[in-house]
Amino acid sequence: VYKRQGFYPVYPAVPGISANLLRSMIRRALDEHLTALVDPVPEEITSRLGLPHLTRALEQAHFPSEESTLDELNHFDTLSHKRLIFDRFFLVMLTMAFRKRFKERRTSPTFSISTGLRDDLKKFFSFRLTAHQMRAIEDMVKDFTTGKCMNRLLLGDVVCGKTVIAAVAAHISLRNNHQVAIMVPTQELANQHFEYFLNLAPKMGFRPVLLTGKLKKSERQKVYEGVEKEAYNLVIGTQSLIQKGLRFARLGLVVIDEQQRFGVRDRASMDRKGENPHILVMTATPIPRTLAISFYGDMDLSFIEGFPEGRKPVVTHLVTEGEKRRVFETLKEKMSAGQQAFVICPVIEGSEEMDLKNALEMAEKLKKIFLPPFRIGLVHGRLSPDEREAVMNDFRKGRIHLLVGTTVIEVGVHVPMATVMVIEHPERFGLAQLHQLRGRVGRGKERGLCFLMTSSNLSEPSKSRLKILVENHDGFEIAMKDLALRGHGELTGTR
């Protein structure tokens, strides 16, 4: 805003304080205390970038001279604004640099690598590892042999073979007499991993144990004792792994699968379970914060690109309520051919406040639409772990043809005959979450189909966001766009 005496600032309203009073208070604070301000950024840096001293930047941002233009001020495009923006990035980068230097000074177990590792891999697995998988293994081998603490993000799309990389890393740790912890977000995925590593045990030397919230207190205590006495060298579990009662004898490697499902504190708690254990984080769609941290140099990246041989990307359609008949016809056609399907709802049950499709009503409605021989199942977070596992087991064995659920099926569900997914109110989900959900279909020979069912009055910004998913099949690209839309949160905090 321009007055005859020059520009004056417009601040967000503060209840009980007028705009004029707020301006005069800020003016007085600057007049009385600005000269006492110490600029934390060395002048040799700011002068090289053509940026003003911090005191001038603050003065000009609040009470600019008439040399500035209104357009520059309102777009925060003056040198003073650029200096203040620079400070925010500089302090974050400085924190990241100190944190990285601190990690580099930490010594982690140095693992020796067998010269016959490549030959061993041919014995361990019945298939040939891809070039991208071998490159990821080489990245880890380099970390293991330097003595530095590995902090690596393994990016790879759904069913691209990330678990194989984790198995090789775990094998190397065991060969060097160190234990391994693998933390996953759900009991179903923990069971799946446990079965996988149990089948590899004779070949790769694993003595695995499963640790989840389902265990009774006495059973959990036996697991704790076995881990501490090294009866088990591989512990697979959910957030139960971060409980204080669990102590490792020699923890050398922590693997965190589906990291987007864990909070910052959960991941940090696992890091403190040993003496600077190596960290391997795996995901198809990293949360924006993790992606930003890797870009800023605090985490190393390995990629597994492309899909496994014979697997095709899921075809995604954006459809409205008016096209529901076509969607249901597709469901019936696929189920008649022996295939299975999901319908995902954002909530378990309805409420007056939110007019959303809910899982309970949806399951009842679909039972009336799809009569026998088709069987409809229901799974959600309010079911007990045993009930949920029973439903999922029926679905895996083909006794349920169409499964209605919430996001509890986002990870850890591997049903090769599931080929169709319908997601109600997809605008209620994040892009990374939608990509994870559709990754549950098309895991066999048949191509997967995903229908994003929207209302006819969906806003244009929401449509544009969902079109990103329709047009992109690469989890990394989707995560990049998610980062651009949502921002990265606190790189040095927990939000």
N, C-alpha and C positions, 0 to 999 in steps of 0.2 A: 504494500500500500504506500502511496506517495503523498506526502504533505509538503507545504511550502518549505518547511525547515529540513526536508529530506525524507528518507525512508523510516518507517518504524515497524517493529516486528509484530506479527499476529501469533499468539500462543493458543494452544488448546485451553478451553475454559476450565477453571478451577472453582468448584462450588464455594461460594462465600467470598471470593476475591474478584474484584473487577479487573478488566483488562488493563486499564490505566494504572491501577495499583500494582499489578503484577509487573508491568513494564518498569515502573519507577523503582520497585524492589530490586529487580535485576540490574538496572542502571546503577543503583547505589552499591550493590555487591561488587560490580565490576570496578567502579571508581575506587572503592576502599581496599580491595584485595587483589586486583589483577596483577599488580607489580610484584606481589609475593609469590606468584605462580612460577614453579620450576618446570621448564620444558623437558620432558623425559627423553625426547628424541634428539640425538646429537645434531648440531647445526651443520656439520659436514654432510649429513644425509639430506636434511631438508633443503639446504641451499643447492645441492646437486640436482634435486628434483624441482627446484623453482618454487618451493612451498614456503609460506610465511612462518614466522615464529608463532608458537602456540598462543601467546597473549594477544597478538594482533589478529590471529584467526578467530579467537573467541569474541573479541571486540567487534570485528567486522561482521561476524555471523549474526550477532544480536542487533548491532546498530551500524549498518553499512554506510559507507560514504556514497556521495551522489555519483561517483564514477561507475558504480555498479548499475546493471540494467535489471529491470523487474523480472524479465524472463530468466536471467541467470540466477537470481535470488530464489525464485519460486521453484526452479529445477535443481537447486543446490549445486550449481555449476560454477560458483566463484572459486578462486584460489583458496579462500578461507574455508569454504565448505569441503573442498578437496583435501585440505590439510586435516580437518577433523575426521573425515572418512578414512584417510590414510592412517591416522593414529589407531583406529579400531583394528584395522588389518595388521598394522605393525605389532601391536601388543599381542594379538593372537599368534602371529607368526613367531614372535620372540618366545612366547610360552611354548609353542610347538618345538622350536629349536632347542630350548633348554630340556624339554621332556625327551626329545630324541637323543640329545647328548647324554642325559642321565641313563637312558636305556642302553646306549652303546657302552657305557662304563660298567653296566651290570654283566657279570659273567654267568653264562648258562652252561649246562652240560655240553661238552664237546663230544659229538658222536663219531665213532669211526665207521666207515662204510665198507662193506664187503666188496672185494673186487669182482665177485661173481653175482652182484645184485641183479644185473640185467638177465642173466641166465636163470636166477631164482624166480624172477617175475613170470617167466614162461611156465615154470612149474606151479606157481601159486594160482594162476588164473587160466581159465580154459579158453580165453580169447586174447587177441593181440591188442596191447595198449596203443592208443592213437599217438600221433606225434605231439599233440597238445598235452596229453597226459604225461608223456615222457618229459616234456619241457618243464611241466609243473613239478615233477619229481626231482629233476635236476636243480630247480630253484631251491627246493627244500634241502637237498643234499649240500648245496653250497652254504646255506644258513647253518646247518647242523655242524659242519666241519670248521667253521670260523670261530666258534666259541661265543659269538654274539647271540643275544636273545632273539630268536625268530619271532616276528610279529607279522604274519602273512595272511592276506585275504585271498582266498581261492574263489574266483568267479567262474561260474559255469551254469549253463541253462539246466532246466529240469531234465533228469535222466541223462546227463552227459557223462557221468562217471566220476563224480567228485568223491564218492565213498571209497572208490578204489585207491585214490590218492591218499585218503586218510588212513587206509589199511596199510599202505606201504610206509607212511610216516610212522605209524604205530609200531610196525614190525622193526623198523630201524631203532626206535627207542627201546624196545624190548631186548633187541640184540645187544644193546649197550647197558643192560641191567637197570633200566628205568621204567617206571610205570606210566600208564597212559589213562587219561580221563576224557571221555566223550560225552558232552552235554547236548541234549536235544530238547525241544520245547514241549513235546507231548509224549504220553505213555505209549501211544500207538507207534510212534516213530522209534522210541527206545526199544520196544519189542522187536521191531523190524531190524534195527541195527544189531541187536543182540543175536538174533537168528543168523544174520549175515556173517558176523564175526565168529559165531560158534561153528559154522560150516568151514571157516578158514582155519580154525584153531590148530588142527593137527599139522597143517602145512607151515603155518607161520608162527607157531609157538605161543598163541594167545591162551591165557587162562582167564576168560571173561566172566564178569558177574554183572547182574542187572540190579540197579538201585533206583526205585521209584517210590512215590508216595503211597503206592498200593501195599507195600510191605508192612507187616505188623512190627511192633516195636522190637520184639525178640529176634525176628528175622533180620531187621535192619541192623541190630547190634552185632549179629554174627557176621554180616557183610563188613561192618566197620572193623571188626577184629581181623577178619581175613585180609582186608586191604592193608592194615597197619603191619601185619606179619608177612606181607608179600605172598600170601596164598593165591591172591588174584593180582595179575599184572595189567589188566584192562578193565576199567570200570565204566559202564555205560548207564546213563541215567538222565533224569530230568533235573529240575531245580533242586532236587534232593541232594545233588552233589555239592551244593554250596552250604549245607548245614554244618554247624560247628563240630558236630560229633565225628565227621569223616576226616581222618588223618592219613596221609599217604606216607609210606616209608621213603620212597625215592621217586617223586613225580617228575618226569622229564618232558612230557608233552600234554598239552590241553587242546582238544579239538572241540570247537563250538559249531554245531551244524544249525542251519537256518537261523543265522544270527539276528535277522530282522525281528525275530520273535522274542528276543531277550532285551532287558533294560541294560543301561550302562553299568549300573551297580552289580548286576548279576555277572556280567562278563568280568568285571574287575575282581569280584570275589573269587572266581576260579583261578585267576592269576596268582592270588595270594595263597593258594593251597600247597604250593611247593616253593623251592628256592629258585626263583626266576625260571619257571618252566618255559619251553618253547610254546608259542601260541599259533594255532592254525584255525582260521575262521572261514567258514564255507557258506555260500549262499548263491542263489540264482538272481536275486534282486536285493542288493544291499540297501539298507536304509540310507537316506541322504546324508546323515551325519557321518556314517562309516565311509561313504564314498568320498566326502570332502576331506576326511582325515587322511585317507590314502593319497589323495591328490596333493595334500600339503606335506607329504613326506614322512608321516608318522607310522605308516603301515605299508608294507611291500605288497605288490600285486602279482598274482599269477592268473592266467586265463585258460579256460578250456573252451575253445570256440566250436560252434557248429553242433549239429545233432548226431546222435549215434546212427550208424548205418541202418537204413531201412525206416527210420522214424521221420515223419513229416510234421511240420509245424501245425498247430491247431488253427483251424479257420474260425475267425471270430466275426459275428454279425451283430450290428446294433439294430435292435428291433423295438417296436412300440407295442402297447397293449392291443392295438387293432390287428396285429399280426400273430396274436397268440394261437389262433387255430392252426396256422401253418407250422408253428413250433411244436404244438402237441401232435400233429400228424407226423412230424419228423421223429419225435420221441417214440410213437407207436411203431413206426416203420423200423427203427433201429432195434427196439426191444424184440420185435417179431423175428428179427434176423439173429437173435441170440446175444445182442449187445446190451450193455447196461448204461444207466444215466444218473446224473445228479440234478437236483434243483436246490439252489442256495438262496436262503432268505437272510435279511440283515438282522432280524430279531426272532426270539423264540416264540413269544406270544404278543398279541395286539394290545394296544392301549388307546385311550381317547385322545391323548396328546399327539400321537404319531400315527398317521394313516399309512402304515407300511405293511407289506405282505409279511406274514409271520409263519414260522415253520409248522406250528401245531395245526393251524387252519389249512395251510397248504397241503399237508399230508392227508388230511381228511378229504379235501376237495379232489385230490388226485386219485384217491381210492375209489371215488365215485366215477371218475372219468375213465380210468384204466381198470376195468374189471378183470377177474381171473381169466387166464392163468397168471397175469402180471401181479407181482407182489410189491407193495410200497413199504419202505422202511423209514424210520425217523431217528436222527441222531442230533444231539445238542449238548451244550455244556452243563445242563442241570442233571443229566443222567449220571449215575455213579460210574466210576471207571469200568466196573465189571459189566454193567448194562451197555455202556458204549462199545466196549470191546466185543460183546456178544453180537450186537447189530453189525459192527464192521466185519466181523468174522463171517456172518451170514452173507454180507454183500460180496466179500472176497470169494466165497465159495459159490456164488451165483444163485443163492436161494432168495436174494432180494434183487429185483430188476431195476427199481428206481429208488434212489436214496435221497430223501429230503433232509436238509441239514443247515447248520449255520457254519461259521468259519472254523469250527473245530476240525473240519476235514481239510484245512488249508495245506497242511504238511503231513507226511507220513502215511499217505494212502496210496498204495500201489495195486491197482486192479486193471490188468491189461485189457479186459473186455469192456471197460467203461469208455464210451466214445462220445457221449453228449453231455454238455453241462448247460443249464439255464440259470442265470444269475439275476434275481429280482432286485430292483433298486441298486444297480451297480454304482450309481453316483455316490452311494453311502460308503464305498470302499476306496482305499488308496490304490494307485496304479500297481504298485508292487504286490499288494495283496491280491488284486484281480489276476495278475499274471501267475501267481502261485496257485490260485484256485483252478484256473484253466489248465494248469500243468497236471491236474489229476486225471485228465482224459487224453486219449490218443497215445497211451503208453505201450500199446501193443502193435499189431500189424495194421490195424485200421486207422485212418486219419481221424483226428478228433474235431468235434464241432462245439463252439461255445456261443450261446445266445445271450447278449446283454439286454435284458428286458427293461425298457424305460417307459416313463409316462409320456403322454403326448405334449405336455407343457414343460418339459425339461428345459432348463435355461441353456443358452448358447455356450457359455463358458464350460458348463458340465458336459455338453455334447462334444465340444472340442477336446476336452480332456479324455473322454472315453474313446474318441477316434484315434488317439495315440495308441491305445491298446489294439484297436482293429488293424492299424497299419504297421504295427511293430511286433515282431516275434522274439527279438533278442532281449533277454532280461536286463542286460547291461544298458542297452539303449533306453529301455523303459525307466530304469533307475536314474539315468542321466536326466531324462525329462521330468521325472518325479522331483529330482533335486532342484531343477530350474523352477518348478511350480511351487514347491513347498519351502525351499530354503533348507539349510543344514542344521539349524538349531545351534546349541552351544558346543563348540569344539573343545572347550576346556572346562565345560560343566557337564550337567547330566540331562538337560532338557533337549 
